[in-house]
Amino acid sequence: MITIKSNTNFVKRIFSEVPETYEITNHVLTLGFDILWRKRAAGIAAGHGGKSWVDMCTGTGETAAYLSRSAPEGTKVMAVDFSPEMLIEARKKPEAKQIEFIISDIKELPFPDASIDVISISFATRNINLNKDILIKSFKEFYRVLKPGGLFVNLETSQPSFILIRKLFHLYIKLFVKHVGSRISGSKAGYSYLSKTIPKFYSAPELVDILKVAGFQEVTFQQMLFGVAAIHQAYKNNS
């Protein structure tokens, strides 16, 4: 029997193997679209305002860097990840001086209740989706630390609505992502894992329902590139 803990350790080990090649591999596999999508998600998050922003599962800090560029003076930008190796890479970015990096499990965040204005996460929700209950628990933790009226922005791969496009997308993942990703990164296990999790992840409407179960309200989404990715916006109740 495979336990949640062993799955978590497996994911953690994968990310310890790929920090130096993580971003370039993502750019190649998405034909550069991930850069545009991260910038769009960061723009949505920054547009909400507030003085405390957190990028969860930040990895090499790419989205956190975009947030930092948009942050008005006096805004505190933080970046959370459970991988020390990924954060070492993140600290090499020019924007790192303006970002506070925190090593933490996102299911038990080191923030007080109702203390954060904006939370973002990019291409990491699949990795915390060990099962639906674990995903909901993680979202509930985000909800806990957000201030009333706070915004959660979720960027993730999704499932195209049209069957033909969805099948072509899954075929691309099977034939291209696993083999090319493994070759560039040197991590066969990492991109084999990626190629398996993308086709199994939720559709955009399904993720709306999960966010609502976690307590979020006014949940909306926008799809990119025929639905292969989506940005969800979810708000914490003002009361």
N, C-alpha and C positions, 0 to 999 in steps of 0.2 A: 504493500500500500504506500502511495506517495503522499506525504503530508504537506500541509501548507508551508511549514517551516522549511522543508527540503526544497520546495518550489521557490521560495523566497531566496534561499541560499544559492540556488542554481542561477536565478536572474542576477543576483549580486555578483556571482563569479563571472558571468558573461560580460557585465559592464566593466569589470576590472580588467578585462582583456583588450578592450577596444577604444580607450580614450583618445589615443593619438589619431586614429583613423575614423572615428565616429562621425564627425561632421562631413568630411569629404565623401564618405560612403553614402550617407543620407542624400547628399546633393546629387550624386551620380544616379542613385536608384530612383529618385523622384524627378530627375531631369531638371533639377534646380527649383522645382515648384515649392519644396519645403521652405526655402528661404522666404519666398513671397508670402506663404501662409503664416509663418511665424511672425513676420512683420505685421501682417494684418491682425493677427491675434493680439500682439503686443500693442498695436494702435488702439484696438477696442478696449483693452484693459487700461491703458494710460488715459483714454478719454473719459473714464469714469471719475478720475480725480482721486482725492484723498491723500493722506500723508504716509501710508504704510502699505507697500506692495510686496507680495511674495510669489516667486516662481517656484512651484513644487516640482520635484523630480527633475531638477534643472539640468542634470547631466553635465555637459561641457559649458553650460551657461549661455547658450546662444540666444534663447528668448530673454533671459535675464539681462543680457547686454542690450537688446533692443528696448526693453523696458527702461533701462538706465538712461539711454539716449533721450527718451521722451519725458523723463522725470523732471518736474519743476524743482527749483531750489527748495530744499527743506523736506523733500520726499525721501523716505527711507526705503531702499530697494533691497530685498533679501532673497536668497536663493537656497533652497533646501534639496539635499540629496542624501541617499544612504551609502553612496560609494565614494570613499576618500580619493580613489584613483581618478574618478571623473572630475571631482572638485579641484584636484591638482591641475588638471588641464584647463578647467574653467578660470582659475586664477591667473592664467597666462594672458587673458584678454585685456586689451587696453582699458576697457570699462570696469575691470575688476576692482579698481580702487574705490569705486563708488557703490560697490555691492558688498553686502554682508553675507558670507557663505556659512551655512549651518549644516552639519551632519546630523541627520535625524531620520527616523522611520516616520513616514507621513501619517501612519495610523495613530501615532502618539506625538503630536507636535508640541514643541516647547514654547507655545504662545498662550497667553491668557484668553479666556472667553472674550468674544466680541472686541478684538484688538486690531484686526486687519481690515483694510478697506478693499483691497483687490487681491485675488488669487488667480494665477494662471498656471496652466500645465500644458505641455506640448509633446505629443507623441510618446506619452508614458502611461496613459490610462490603461492601455492593454496590459502593461506589465504589472499593474496593481489589481488587475481583474483575474485573480487566482480563482475566484468564483464570484457569483453575483453578490453574495452576502458580504464578502471581503470588500468588494468595490463600494457597496453602499456604506459600509462602515468607514471607509476612507473618505467618501463624500460627506458623511456626517461630521467627520473631524474637521474638514474644511468649513462646513457650515458653522460648527462651534466657534471657530476662531474669527470668523468674519463678523464685522460690525453689522448692526441692523441696516438694511439697505445696501450691504456690500455685494460686490460682483465676483462671480467665479467664471473664468473664461477657459474653456476646454477645447484644445485643438487635437484632433485624432483622426486616424484613418477611419473610414466608414464603409458602408455597403451601397453601391449605386442602386437606384430604384429600378432601372430597366434591366431585365434579366440578361440580355445580350451583353450590355456593358459590364455588368457584374461578372459574368463568366469570362469575358476578356481580361478584366482586371485580375481575377483570381488566377488565370492562366499566366499572366505577366508575372505575378508574384511567384508562382511555382517555378517558372522557367528562368526568370531573370534575377529576382531578389536573392534567392538562396545561393546560386552559383556565383554571380558577380559580387554580391556582398561578402561572401566568404573569401573570394580571391583578393578583394581590396583590403579587407579588414584583417585577414589571417585567422578569423574566428569562424570555423565551420559550424560549431554548435550555436553561436550567436545568431547567425543569419538563417540557419535551419529553423531555429525557434521563431524568429521573426516571420518567416514564410508560413508558419503554421498558425500563428496567432492572428494575423491580419484577416484571413478569410472567415475566421470564427467570431470576430468582434461584432458588436451590436450595430444595427442600423441607426441612423440619426434619430428617428422617432422612438426607437426602443431606449436609447440613451436618455431621451427626454423623460420617459417614464421612470427610469432608475434615479435620475436627479430629483424628481418630485418625491419619490419614496424617501430619499435622504433628507427631505425637508425644503428643498429649493422651490421658489415660485417664479413666475414670469420666465419660464424656460423657453428660449427660442434657439434656432440654429440656422446657419447658412452653409450650403454645400459648395464645395470647390471641385472643379474638373469632373463634371458629370456625377459627382457624389462619391468619389474615391476618398475624400476627406471632408471633415465638417468642423466648424467652429460653433460650439454651444455657448450661450450666455445664460447664466442662472443667478438669480438674486435671492438674498436672504430677506425674509420678511422684515419690514420696518418696525413692527411692534415688538 
